[in-house]
Amino acid sequence: MTETLAERARDALRDHPFLDAALRAGVVNYAAAARFLDLADDADVEAAATALRRYADACEAYAVESRDARVTMESGLGRVEGTGEGPLAVNGVGFVPGEGSLTGILAAGDVDAAALAVVLERLALADVAVEAAGVADEALFVVVGRRDGPDALRAVEAALDAVPTTA
C-alpha cells in the first residue's frame, strides 16, 4: 500500500522535531519546508505545502510555560570515576565538590525531562559544552566548564521561562 502525501509529511516531521515546533508556532514557509523535507519534486511542491499546512492546522498551537525553579551554581566540581557520589552520577562517574575545574548548575522545583531538553538546546545555542546532565525528583543538574558557569546559569534560567507545553 502506498503512503499518502500527508502520511509521508508526518513521517518526515518525526525526524525533524524543530520543524514540527515551527509549524505549530506558525512561523514556517510551507513550500520551503516541503522542499527541505524532500516531500515532492518541484511540480508537486504546492501539494506537499498544502499537506503541511493541514497538518499544522490540526495540531495544538505551540505554547510555552514558565517553570518555577530555584537555579543555583556551584564551581569547583571534579569528575570522579567509580563512584555514585555527588549531585550527579551516571554509570559510575560522579561529579563532586572539590578542586575540580567544572561548574554545576542546579535547578530545583518544577523541572522534568521536557525542561532538561530545552535547557540543553539553550546551552547548545550559547556554545556552552555540557559535560553531563540529568533530571530526577524535581531537580535538574548540568555540568559545564568553570568559565562557562555564568553563561550556563543565564541559559538555564531563560530556558525555564519558556518550556514548550506541547510536543
Backbone as ProteinMPNN parsed JSONL, in Angstrom:
{"seq_chain_A": "MTETLAERARDALRDHPFLDAALRAGVVNYAAAARFLDLADDADVEAAATALRRYADACEAYAVESRDARVTMESGLGRVEGTGEGPLAVNGVGFVPGEGSLTGILAAGDVDAAALAVVLERLALADVAVEAAGVADEALFVVVGRRDGPDALRAVEAALDAVPTTA", "coords_chain_A": {"N_chain_A": [[0.836, -1.177, 0.0], [0.558, 2.214, -0.799], [1.923, 5.088, 0.7], [0.195, 8.045, 1.65], [0.598, 11.511, 0.729], [0.227, 13.12, 2.954], [0.735, 11.291, 5.035], [3.429, 10.742, 4.523], [4.462, 13.266, 5.046], [3.95, 13.556, 7.814], [5.587, 11.465, 8.773], [8.12, 12.416, 7.945], [8.318, 14.716, 9.502], [8.619, 13.662, 12.052], [11.275, 13.043, 12.091], [12.405, 15.508, 12.212], [12.043, 17.372, 14.622], [12.301, 20.099, 15.262], [11.187, 21.41, 13.112], [8.564, 20.607, 13.265], [7.83, 21.947, 15.636], [8.108, 24.581, 14.731], [6.137, 24.64, 12.74], [3.859, 24.374, 14.353], [4.054, 26.76, 15.689], [3.519, 28.512, 13.706], [5.392, 29.76, 12.013], [6.538, 29.095, 9.576], [7.527, 28.78, 6.203], [5.645, 27.078, 4.108], [6.118, 25.881, 1.57], [8.92, 25.96, 1.414], [9.507, 24.329, 3.585], [8.44, 21.911, 2.676], [10.157, 21.387, 0.539], [12.572, 21.161, 1.981], [12.044, 18.875, 3.508], [11.974, 17.098, 1.496], [9.633, 16.183, 0.216], [8.34, 16.261, -2.208], [8.716, 16.534, -5.798], [9.66, 19.433, -7.776], [7.33, 20.045, -9.199], [5.264, 19.197, -7.585], [5.351, 20.653, -5.248], [3.532, 22.492, -4.184], [1.34, 20.88, -3.488], [2.51, 19.335, -1.494], [3.122, 21.366, 0.307], [0.539, 22.134, 0.986], [-0.294, 19.828, 2.338], [1.383, 19.993, 4.587], [0.424, 22.386, 5.677], [-2.193, 21.668, 6.371], [-1.601, 19.725, 8.269], [-0.385, 21.341, 10.244], [-2.547, 22.988, 10.908], [-4.195, 21.141, 12.153], [-2.881, 20.517, 14.459], [-2.157, 21.126, 17.967], [-1.634, 24.472, 19.009], [1.602, 25.972, 19.269], [2.914, 26.51, 22.42], [4.267, 27.956, 25.394], [5.417, 27.603, 28.791], [6.259, 29.038, 31.935], [8.535, 27.711, 34.239], [8.625, 27.07, 37.678], [11.39, 27.288, 39.472], [14.286, 27.11, 41.509], [17.399, 28.318, 40.727], [20.754, 27.538, 40.974], [24.355, 27.843, 41.245], [27.367, 25.971, 41.373], [30.74, 26.065, 41.68], [33.908, 24.419, 41.062], [33.607, 21.665, 40.867], [34.585, 18.261, 40.615], [35.402, 15.525, 38.49], [34.834, 12.189, 39.218], [35.779, 8.918, 38.924], [34.224, 5.696, 39.187], [32.394, 6.026, 41.283], [29.31, 6.63, 42.942], [28.684, 9.02, 43.906], [27.931, 12.49, 44.735], [26.171, 15.349, 43.267], [25.396, 14.524, 40.766], [25.522, 11.464, 39.182], [26.486, 9.035, 36.894], [26.604, 5.905, 35.495], [28.778, 5.058, 37.083], [30.38, 7.306, 37.163], [30.921, 10.168, 38.917], [30.206, 13.553, 39.94], [31.696, 15.658, 42.007], [31.93, 18.044, 44.702], [34.898, 19.949, 45.145], [38.261, 20.254, 44.229], [37.965, 20.574, 41.485], [37.628, 21.45, 37.956], [35.178, 22.12, 37.007], [31.764, 23.312, 36.696], [28.639, 23.189, 38.283], [25.211, 23.461, 37.536], [22.281, 23.792, 39.174], [18.848, 23.258, 39.103], [16.113, 23.432, 41.019], [12.879, 22.358, 41.636], [9.968, 22.866, 39.744], [10.702, 20.983, 37.476], [11.477, 18.81, 34.731], [11.946, 16.155, 32.31], [11.263, 17.414, 29.894], [11.886, 20.074, 30.444], [14.639, 19.799, 30.8], [15.391, 19.129, 28.189], [14.923, 21.552, 26.839], [16.72, 23.175, 28.213], [19.172, 21.996, 27.438], [19.104, 22.551, 24.685], [19.201, 25.366, 24.735], [21.722, 25.757, 25.935], [23.359, 24.646, 23.975], [22.889, 26.462, 21.871], [24.084, 28.666, 23.007], [26.691, 28.012, 22.799], [27.814, 26.506, 24.858], [29.509, 23.923, 26.18], [28.373, 20.834, 27.374], [29.196, 18.779, 29.98], [27.945, 16.797, 31.467], [24.557, 15.807, 32.229], [21.375, 15.696, 33.886], [18.126, 14.704, 35.182], [15.886, 14.381, 37.859], [13.496, 13.651, 40.416], [12.343, 16.316, 40.776], [14.567, 17.925, 40.312], [17.104, 19.338, 38.356], [20.187, 19.005, 36.779], [23.147, 20.265, 35.411], [26.42, 19.939, 34.128], [29.169, 21.908, 33.432], [32.038, 23.545, 31.931], [34.203, 25.494, 34.054], [34.55, 28.241, 33.298], [32.35, 28.612, 31.711], [30.252, 28.726, 33.441], [28.714, 31.15, 34.386], [27.404, 31.907, 31.95], [26.016, 29.567, 31.452], [24.323, 29.457, 33.667], [22.642, 31.689, 33.178], [21.503, 30.793, 30.758], [20.097, 28.502, 31.589], [18.216, 29.638, 33.343], [16.78, 31.248, 31.508], [15.822, 29.275, 29.78], [14.06, 27.877, 31.436], [12.065, 29.704, 31.667], [10.583, 29.408, 29.409], [9.345, 26.798, 28.556], [8.195, 24.441, 26.281], [4.754, 23.494, 26.039], [3.493, 21.684, 24.496], [4.184, 18.837, 22.429]], "CA_chain_A": [[0.0, 0.0, 0.0], [1.337, 3.427, -0.946], [1.644, 6.132, 1.683], [-0.296, 9.313, 1.119], [1.5, 12.638, 0.939], [0.054, 13.538, 4.348], [1.453, 10.316, 5.874], [4.867, 10.973, 4.328], [4.788, 14.518, 5.738], [4.015, 13.256, 9.264], [6.792, 10.66, 8.995], [9.295, 13.286, 7.794], [8.362, 15.649, 10.644], [9.132, 12.934, 13.215], [12.735, 13.102, 12.008], [12.814, 16.916, 12.329], [11.147, 17.973, 15.607], [12.367, 21.56, 15.224], [10.259, 21.873, 12.088], [7.238, 20.399, 13.835], [7.595, 23.063, 16.557], [7.935, 25.794, 13.931], [4.806, 24.567, 12.128], [2.876, 24.653, 15.399], [4.173, 28.173, 16.03], [3.061, 29.296, 12.569], [6.486, 30.584, 11.506], [7.197, 28.324, 8.524], [7.145, 28.857, 4.805], [5.273, 25.688, 3.846], [6.789, 25.375, 0.375], [10.325, 25.731, 1.781], [9.523, 23.151, 4.456], [8.197, 20.73, 1.827], [11.406, 21.117, -0.177], [13.549, 20.7, 2.969], [11.692, 17.506, 3.884], [12.057, 16.301, 0.271], [8.338, 15.521, 0.101], [7.838, 16.222, -3.577], [9.56, 17.222, -6.766], [9.254, 20.826, -7.949], [5.968, 20.137, -9.728], [4.287, 18.875, -6.549], [5.671, 21.357, -4.004], [2.325, 23.114, -3.633], [0.553, 19.825, -2.838], [3.205, 18.996, -0.247], [2.926, 22.511, 1.2], [-0.836, 22.042, 1.472], [-0.314, 18.749, 3.336], [1.988, 20.533, 5.811], [-0.492, 23.397, 6.217], [-3.289, 20.935, 7.019], [-1.031, 19.128, 9.479], [-0.221, 22.413, 11.238], [-3.884, 23.419, 11.341], [-4.794, 20.113, 13.012], [-2.091, 20.383, 15.695], [-2.279, 22.147, 19.002], [-0.717, 25.591, 18.791], [2.817, 25.99, 20.075], [2.79, 27.36, 23.598], [5.296, 27.731, 26.408], [5.065, 27.984, 30.155], [7.389, 29.291, 32.817], [8.663, 26.725, 35.308], [9.047, 27.641, 38.957], [12.538, 26.539, 39.971], [15.406, 27.895, 42.045], [18.591, 27.956, 39.966], [21.988, 27.882, 41.668], [25.582, 27.43, 40.576], [28.446, 25.566, 42.255], [32.008, 25.877, 40.98], [34.882, 23.547, 41.701], [33.262, 20.249, 40.824], [35.556, 17.377, 39.988], [34.897, 14.26, 37.946], [35.388, 11.067, 39.973], [35.415, 7.625, 38.344], [33.961, 4.596, 40.108], [31.622, 6.433, 42.455], [27.932, 7.054, 42.738], [28.571, 10.187, 44.788], [27.788, 13.825, 44.165], [24.835, 15.743, 42.818], [25.071, 13.807, 39.54], [26.359, 10.282, 38.953], [25.977, 8.206, 35.813], [27.458, 4.8, 35.078], [29.991, 5.023, 37.88], [31.102, 8.575, 37.118], [30.246, 11.167, 39.731], [30.732, 14.916, 39.927], [31.665, 16.003, 43.426], [32.601, 19.3, 45.061], [36.309, 19.811, 45.492], [39.213, 21.075, 43.484], [37.813, 20.327, 40.058], [37.548, 22.607, 37.061], [33.84, 22.126, 36.43], [30.719, 24.04, 37.399], [27.329, 22.571, 38.224], [24.028, 24.32, 37.594], [21.167, 23.033, 39.741], [17.512, 23.867, 39.101], [15.26, 22.625, 41.893], [11.489, 22.807, 41.603], [9.088, 22.335, 38.705], [11.517, 20.605, 36.325], [11.296, 17.446, 34.252], [12.729, 15.871, 31.112], [10.982, 18.447, 28.889], [12.684, 21.24, 30.82], [16.032, 19.477, 30.509], [15.581, 19.219, 26.735], [15.016, 22.968, 26.488], [17.987, 23.646, 28.78], [20.266, 21.532, 26.581], [19.034, 23.32, 23.438], [19.69, 26.725, 25.021], [23.162, 25.691, 26.16], [23.986, 24.426, 22.668], [22.832, 27.73, 21.145], [25.025, 29.582, 23.656], [28.02, 27.408, 22.632], [28.291, 26.007, 26.142], [29.656, 22.465, 26.132], [27.836, 20.174, 28.562], [29.956, 17.588, 30.363], [26.958, 15.807, 31.909], [23.26, 16.404, 32.566], [20.374, 14.746, 34.33], [16.951, 15.23, 35.861], [15.157, 13.412, 38.679], [12.939, 14.141, 41.677], [12.192, 17.772, 40.76], [15.873, 18.583, 40.258], [17.787, 19.266, 37.073], [21.588, 19.347, 37.027], [24.042, 20.227, 34.259], [27.823, 20.166, 34.452], [29.85, 22.62, 32.351], [33.345, 24.059, 32.308], [34.14, 26.584, 35.035], [34.38, 29.551, 32.651], [31.012, 28.676, 31.114], [29.25, 28.735, 34.503], [27.751, 32.261, 34.351], [26.571, 31.816, 30.749], [25.127, 28.422, 31.638], [23.299, 29.866, 34.637], [21.665, 32.539, 32.468], [20.8, 29.974, 29.772], [19.147, 27.645, 32.31], [17.112, 30.495, 33.794], [15.985, 31.628, 30.329], [15.144, 28.079, 29.279], [12.953, 27.532, 32.335], [11.0, 30.684, 31.457], [9.861, 29.137, 28.156], [9.333, 25.361, 28.264], [7.002, 24.13, 25.478], [3.718, 22.703, 26.699], [3.068, 20.643, 23.562], [5.326, 18.215, 21.735]], "C_chain_A": [[0.885, 1.246, 0.0], [0.919, 4.454, 0.107], [1.109, 7.375, 0.993], [0.747, 10.39, 1.395], [1.414, 13.117, 2.392], [0.793, 12.595, 5.298], [2.96, 10.495, 5.746], [5.313, 12.242, 5.038], [4.907, 14.275, 7.234], [5.265, 12.45, 9.599], [8.054, 11.523, 8.928], [9.427, 14.244, 8.975], [8.852, 14.96, 11.911], [10.658, 12.965, 13.255], [13.282, 14.519, 12.2], [11.9, 17.645, 13.319], [11.173, 19.506, 15.624], [11.377, 22.12, 14.215], [8.818, 21.683, 12.54], [6.885, 21.552, 14.773], [7.353, 24.361, 15.783], [6.58, 25.808, 13.222], [3.723, 24.914, 13.14], [2.876, 26.126, 15.788], [3.734, 29.079, 14.886], [4.138, 30.177, 11.957], [7.243, 29.91, 10.361], [6.639, 28.691, 7.162], [6.885, 27.413, 4.383], [5.975, 25.094, 2.625], [8.262, 25.081, 0.683], [10.442, 24.497, 2.675], [9.32, 21.875, 3.65], [9.456, 20.368, 1.048], [12.466, 20.58, 0.788], [13.307, 19.242, 3.336], [11.736, 16.548, 2.692], [10.77, 15.495, 0.06], [7.861, 15.381, -1.34], [8.847, 16.858, -4.516], [8.994, 18.62, -6.988], [7.816, 20.984, -8.439], [4.916, 19.94, -8.643], [4.527, 19.608, -5.223], [4.413, 21.959, -3.387], [1.439, 22.079, -2.933], [1.192, 19.433, -1.506], [3.048, 20.124, 0.767], [1.525, 22.501, 1.789], [-0.962, 20.946, 2.536], [0.285, 19.236, 4.656], [1.078, 21.561, 6.475], [-1.65, 22.723, 6.952], [-2.813, 20.274, 8.305], [-0.938, 20.184, 10.58], [-1.57, 22.883, 11.774], [-4.524, 22.427, 12.304], [-4.075, 19.959, 14.349], [-2.468, 21.44, 16.716], [-1.267, 23.242, 18.717], [0.472, 25.487, 19.731], [2.617, 26.963, 21.235], [3.904, 27.008, 24.575], [4.749, 28.133, 27.766], [6.354, 28.206, 30.934], [7.375, 28.246, 33.925], [9.201, 27.409, 36.557], [10.165, 26.774, 39.527], [13.591, 27.521, 40.473], [16.669, 27.405, 41.355], [19.824, 28.453, 40.716], [23.184, 27.315, 40.905], [26.611, 27.058, 41.633], [29.697, 25.286, 41.434], [32.892, 24.899, 41.74], [34.51, 22.084, 41.735], [34.376, 19.469, 40.135], [34.888, 16.091, 39.543], [35.603, 13.125, 38.675], [34.865, 9.77, 39.374], [35.13, 6.614, 39.454], [33.203, 4.97, 41.362], [30.196, 6.784, 42.046], [27.647, 8.294, 43.559], [28.339, 11.468, 44.001], [26.375, 14.109, 43.704], [24.417, 15.092, 41.503], [26.051, 12.651, 39.383], [25.694, 9.425, 37.892], [27.02, 7.144, 35.484], [28.808, 4.799, 35.799], [30.854, 6.269, 37.82], [30.291, 9.594, 37.901], [30.919, 12.521, 39.593], [30.571, 15.459, 41.339], [32.364, 17.33, 43.67], [34.045, 19.031, 45.474], [37.147, 20.746, 44.67], [39.119, 20.865, 41.98], [37.676, 21.605, 39.259], [36.178, 22.72, 36.398], [32.876, 22.92, 37.303], [29.398, 23.302, 37.217], [26.238, 23.616, 38.339], [22.871, 23.438, 38.044], [19.896, 23.855, 39.663], [16.618, 22.938, 39.909], [13.858, 23.21, 41.892], [10.725, 22.101, 40.506], [9.887, 22.051, 37.433], [11.273, 19.143, 35.992], [12.133, 17.266, 32.994], [12.483, 16.906, 30.009], [11.783, 19.707, 29.181], [14.155, 20.996, 30.521], [16.315, 19.586, 29.013], [15.747, 20.67, 26.303], [16.326, 23.556, 27.009], [19.144, 23.244, 27.866], [20.279, 22.263, 25.233], [19.595, 24.72, 23.639], [21.201, 26.74, 25.223], [23.903, 25.478, 24.844], [24.004, 25.719, 21.858], [23.801, 28.755, 21.711], [26.47, 29.09, 23.53], [28.644, 27.017, 23.963], [28.315, 24.484, 26.062], [29.185, 21.873, 27.461], [28.621, 18.892, 28.796], [29.014, 16.445, 30.754], [25.672, 16.542, 32.253], [22.305, 15.313, 33.022], [19.22, 15.455, 35.014], [16.286, 14.091, 36.624], [14.625, 14.132, 39.914], [12.91, 15.661, 41.774], [13.518, 18.514, 40.874], [16.508, 18.311, 38.901], [19.212, 19.73, 37.32], [22.372, 19.236, 35.734], [25.446, 20.584, 34.726], [28.5, 20.763, 33.229], [31.246, 23.018, 32.825], [33.2, 25.264, 33.22], [33.864, 27.932, 34.38], [33.009, 29.72, 32.008], [29.904, 28.794, 32.157], [28.255, 29.884, 34.438], [26.834, 32.231, 33.126], [25.565, 30.674, 30.871], [24.001, 28.76, 32.604], [22.222, 30.699, 33.954], [20.858, 31.725, 31.459], [19.757, 29.083, 30.439], [17.955, 28.475, 32.786], [16.205, 30.877, 32.632], [15.191, 30.437, 29.802], [13.93, 27.741, 30.135], [11.817, 28.543, 32.274], [10.146, 30.373, 30.237], [9.958, 27.664, 27.766], [8.059, 25.049, 27.474], [6.038, 23.232, 26.239], [3.187, 21.614, 25.793], [4.289, 20.087, 22.871], [5.119, 18.227, 20.254]], "O_chain_A": [[1.866, 1.305, 0.741], [-0.267, 4.659, 0.367], [1.525, 7.712, -0.115], [1.661, 10.197, 2.196], [2.429, 13.48, 2.986], [1.411, 13.049, 6.261], [3.687, 10.41, 6.736], [6.419, 12.295, 5.575], [5.861, 14.736, 7.861], [5.93, 12.721, 10.599], [8.951, 11.378, 9.758], [10.542, 14.547, 9.4], [9.447, 15.614, 12.767], [11.259, 12.919, 14.328], [14.491, 14.704, 12.334], [11.068, 18.453, 12.904], [10.173, 20.138, 15.964], [10.793, 23.182, 14.435], [7.953, 22.503, 12.234], [5.774, 22.079, 14.719], [6.481, 25.149, 16.151], [5.945, 26.858, 13.114], [2.787, 25.652, 12.833], [1.844, 26.679, 16.166], [3.591, 30.287, 15.075], [3.827, 31.245, 11.43], [8.443, 30.125, 10.194], [5.435, 28.888, 6.996], [7.817, 26.613, 4.311], [6.382, 23.933, 2.647], [8.789, 24.055, 0.252], [11.378, 23.711, 2.531], [9.968, 20.864, 3.919], [9.79, 19.191, 0.909], [13.185, 19.641, 0.448], [14.252, 18.463, 3.461], [11.558, 15.341, 2.851], [10.807, 14.3, -0.232], [7.073, 14.489, -1.655], [9.718, 17.618, -4.094], [7.945, 18.952, -6.435], [7.16, 21.974, -8.114], [3.803, 20.452, -8.758], [3.971, 19.226, -4.193], [4.258, 21.928, -2.167], [0.851, 22.375, -1.893], [0.495, 19.224, -0.513], [2.862, 19.866, 1.957], [1.342, 22.824, 2.963], [-1.668, 21.128, 3.528], [-0.242, 18.929, 5.726], [0.975, 21.6, 7.701], [-2.04, 23.162, 8.034], [-3.527, 20.262, 9.307], [-1.361, 19.949, 11.712], [-1.708, 23.145, 12.969], [-5.305, 22.817, 13.172], [-4.605, 19.338, 15.27], [-3.016, 22.492, 16.387], [-0.167, 22.968, 18.237], [0.358, 24.978, 20.846], [2.199, 28.103, 21.037], [4.416, 25.888, 24.572], [3.778, 28.881, 27.883], [7.397, 27.631, 30.623], [6.321, 27.935, 34.481], [10.121, 28.225, 36.488], [9.921, 25.666, 40.005], [13.758, 28.613, 39.93], [16.978, 26.214, 41.393], [19.927, 29.633, 41.051], [23.048, 26.44, 40.049], [26.728, 27.727, 42.66], [29.714, 24.383, 40.598], [32.651, 24.595, 42.908], [35.042, 21.331, 42.551], [35.016, 19.954, 39.203], [33.923, 15.631, 40.155], [36.832, 13.1, 38.745], [33.656, 9.546, 39.322], [35.727, 6.675, 40.529], [33.344, 4.314, 42.394], [29.945, 7.189, 40.911], [26.492, 8.584, 43.873], [28.522, 11.523, 42.785], [25.501, 13.244, 43.74], [23.237, 15.097, 41.152], [27.266, 12.843, 39.444], [24.503, 9.125, 37.97], [28.181, 7.461, 35.227], [29.849, 4.566, 35.185], [31.954, 6.285, 38.373], [29.128, 9.853, 37.592], [32.073, 12.611, 39.174], [29.456, 15.689, 41.807], [33.279, 17.701, 42.936], [34.353, 18.004, 46.077], [36.778, 21.899, 44.444], [40.126, 20.976, 41.28], [37.615, 22.701, 39.815], [36.041, 23.347, 35.348], [33.134, 23.166, 38.481], [29.082, 22.845, 36.118], [26.333, 24.544, 39.143], [22.525, 22.46, 37.38], [19.861, 25.006, 40.099], [16.394, 21.791, 39.523], [13.671, 24.405, 42.119], [10.821, 20.883, 40.352], [9.773, 22.773, 36.442], [10.91, 18.344, 36.855], [12.939, 18.131, 32.652], [13.406, 17.24, 29.266], [12.302, 20.339, 28.261], [14.846, 21.894, 30.038], [17.369, 20.083, 28.617], [16.617, 20.981, 25.489], [16.969, 24.347, 26.32], [20.002, 24.07, 27.555], [21.348, 22.561, 24.701], [20.372, 25.208, 22.818], [21.884, 27.639, 24.734], [24.961, 26.068, 24.626], [25.011, 26.044, 21.229], [24.288, 29.62, 20.982], [27.377, 29.696, 24.1], [29.847, 27.176, 24.171], [27.278, 23.841, 25.897], [29.553, 22.353, 28.533], [28.701, 18.03, 27.921], [29.251, 15.284, 30.42], [25.685, 17.741, 32.532], [22.409, 14.161, 32.602], [19.309, 16.628, 35.377], [16.14, 12.982, 36.109], [15.223, 15.096, 40.393], [13.399, 16.231, 42.749], [13.587, 19.595, 41.459], [16.452, 17.197, 38.379], [19.429, 20.736, 37.995], [22.277, 18.228, 35.034], [25.63, 21.424, 35.606], [28.425, 20.211, 32.132], [31.583, 22.839, 33.995], [32.194, 25.973, 33.169], [33.023, 28.689, 34.865], [32.558, 30.844, 31.786], [28.737, 28.947, 31.798], [27.049, 29.635, 34.434], [25.636, 32.492, 33.236], [24.414, 30.795, 30.45], [22.851, 28.386, 32.376], [21.031, 30.447, 34.13], [19.655, 31.942, 31.316], [18.654, 28.925, 29.917], [16.808, 28.051, 32.642], [14.982, 30.833, 32.765], [14.028, 30.576, 29.423], [12.886, 27.36, 29.607], [10.724, 28.276, 32.773], [9.102, 30.994, 30.038], [10.581, 27.324, 26.76], [6.959, 25.353, 27.936], [6.445, 22.337, 26.98], [2.5, 20.706, 26.26], [5.305, 20.767, 22.737], [5.972, 17.748, 19.507]]}, "name": "protein", "num_of_chains": 1, "seq": "MTETLAERARDALRDHPFLDAALRAGVVNYAAAARFLDLADDADVEAAATALRRYADACEAYAVESRDARVTMESGLGRVEGTGEGPLAVNGVGFVPGEGSLTGILAAGDVDAAALAVVLERLALADVAVEAAGVADEALFVVVGRRDGPDALRAVEAALDAVPTTA"}
